[in-house]
Amino acid sequence: MTMQKNANVRQKDKETYAVVPHVPCGVISADALRKIADVSEKYEAAALKITSAARIAIVGIKEADVASVWEALDMNPGQAIGKVVRSIKACPGTSFCALAKQDALTIGMTLDEKYHGMELPSKTKMSVSGCQNQCAENCIKDASLAGYKKGWTLMAGGVGTGRPRLADVIAEELDTEAALAMFDRLITFYKENANKAERLGRMIDRIGLDAVKAAVVGEKEAA
């Protein structure tokens, strides 16, 4: 188990915390569910809240009990706050959904393993959807992949805040290898070119979509 940085969220009462264990792509075992329930009862949590990142926050833990809760859980922390990759959301994909065209869950887990908790200029949310319905909300994610019959579509710049922004399409009809490579170039470009606390979409607005496409896809393909 890693350190619980960014996984203890102070609550409105300024006395208790929400403890947020990591649940990669929203997939959790029955044993882990039982453990969360048992720990919540033992430490008299106020509530269990399924978050927008498909995690289970244990809400209302006394400050004195936070360390003991983590020890009892023996789970990795979810990145709930801070200028990091907060979450990678993924739909069931071809693993479980009849509509899916691509294996969103496996790719989501791959992205989660590589990027979850990575420090970036601002908070960053990612997603992977297995079809054009985009149940993982690609349109409001900073970086995402959507699966189609002819391959993956790479999208970037979505923001779901009070000043929302829809994601731009960076490249289409990518095989899995190319999609993951371009995704990595996108995140690297963002890390190296964004201003402090600037979301990926705001960076695109500042420097232009064509510049981002040229860096991620290449001059010839982006033209």
Summary of the structure (lengths in Angstrom):
residues: 223
radius of gyration: 18.3
end to end distance: 45.9
largest distance: 59.9
contacts: 752
relative contact order: 0.11
helix: 38%
strand: 25%
